[in-house]
Amino acid sequence: MKRGNITVLYIEDNPIDAELFIKSLESIEGNKISIIVAEDLTTAHEVGDCDVILLDLHLVESIGTDTVEKCRKGYPQKPIVVLTKNYSSGLHEGGRQLLLL
């Protein structure tokens, strides 16, 4: 596998969760990972280019699949990885649709 720089846009409105995630990525060897943290989708669309998006499913401005759809509109060609602590939030009901967005 080719190693290189990866820029991750992490959209997370909880600063404690963001800090824990960043610390966990710091321990990964190999690729150089740059992390851009945005607290909401509006800010995320202003930060520039990235290779992959890690998206909290529940933000202040939107919840559930609506969050993914709004993010997809701003980044139609980028891979989006959805993160959530609350599985029962409708993810199981709309999981197939989420995977296809």
C-alpha positions as CSV (number, residue, x, y, z in Angstrom):
1,M,0.0,0.0,0.0
2,K,1.3,3.4,-0.9
3,R,2.1,5.6,2.0
4,G,1.6,9.3,2.0
5,N,-0.2,12.3,3.5
6,I,-3.9,12.0,4.3
7,T,-6.0,15.0,5.2
8,V,-9.0,14.2,7.4
9,L,-11.9,16.6,7.9
10,Y,-13.4,15.6,11.2
11,I,-16.8,17.2,11.8
12,E,-17.6,16.9,15.5
13,D,-19.4,19.4,17.8
14,N,-18.2,17.8,21.1
15,P,-14.6,19.1,21.8
16,I,-13.9,16.2,24.2
17,D,-14.8,13.6,21.6
18,A,-12.7,15.5,19.0
19,E,-9.7,15.5,21.4
20,L,-10.0,11.8,22.1
21,F,-10.2,11.0,18.5
22,I,-7.2,13.1,17.6
23,K,-5.1,11.5,20.3
24,S,-6.0,8.1,19.0
25,L,-4.9,8.9,15.5
26,E,-1.5,10.3,16.8
27,S,-0.5,6.7,17.8
28,I,-0.9,5.4,14.2
29,E,2.3,4.8,12.4
30,G,2.8,5.0,8.6
31,N,0.9,7.7,6.8
32,K,1.1,11.3,7.9
33,I,-2.4,12.2,9.0
34,S,-3.4,15.9,9.1
35,I,-6.7,16.5,10.9
36,I,-8.9,19.5,10.4
37,V,-11.7,19.8,13.0
38,A,-14.9,21.6,12.3
39,E,-17.7,22.0,14.8
40,D,-20.5,22.2,12.2
41,L,-21.2,21.7,8.5
42,T,-21.1,25.4,7.7
43,T,-17.5,25.7,9.1
44,A,-16.6,22.4,7.4
45,H,-17.5,23.8,4.0
46,E,-15.1,26.7,4.5
47,V,-12.0,24.8,5.5
48,G,-10.9,23.6,2.1
49,D,-9.9,20.3,0.6
50,C,-9.6,16.9,2.3
51,D,-9.1,13.3,1.4
52,V,-11.8,11.8,3.7
53,I,-14.5,13.1,6.0
54,L,-15.3,11.7,9.4
55,L,-18.8,12.9,10.3
56,D,-20.6,12.9,13.7
57,L,-24.1,11.8,13.0
58,H,-25.6,14.2,15.5
59,L,-24.7,17.8,15.2
60,V,-26.4,20.9,16.7
61,E,-27.8,21.8,13.2
62,S,-28.9,18.4,12.1
63,I,-29.5,14.8,13.2
64,G,-29.2,11.4,11.6
65,T,-29.3,10.9,7.8
66,D,-30.1,14.6,7.3
67,T,-26.5,15.3,8.5
68,V,-25.1,12.9,6.0
69,E,-27.2,14.4,3.2
70,K,-26.1,17.9,4.0
71,C,-22.5,16.9,4.1
72,R,-22.7,15.0,0.8
73,K,-24.0,18.2,-0.9
74,G,-20.9,20.1,0.1
75,Y,-18.5,17.2,-0.7
76,P,-20.1,15.1,-3.4
77,Q,-16.9,13.2,-4.4
78,K,-15.4,12.6,-0.9
79,P,-15.7,9.4,1.1
80,I,-17.7,10.0,4.3
81,V,-17.3,7.9,7.4
82,V,-20.2,8.3,9.8
83,L,-19.5,8.2,13.5
84,T,-22.1,7.9,16.2
85,K,-22.3,6.8,19.8
86,N,-26.1,6.2,19.6
87,Y,-26.8,3.2,17.4
88,S,-30.5,3.3,18.2
89,S,-30.8,6.8,16.7
90,G,-32.3,5.5,13.5
91,L,-29.1,4.3,12.0
92,H,-30.3,0.7,12.0
93,E,-33.5,1.8,10.2
94,G,-31.8,3.9,7.6
95,G,-28.4,2.1,7.4
96,R,-28.7,0.9,3.9
97,Q,-29.6,4.3,2.7
98,L,-26.7,5.8,4.6
99,L,-24.3,3.5,2.9
100,L,-25.5,4.5,-0.5
101,L,-25.4,8.2,0.0
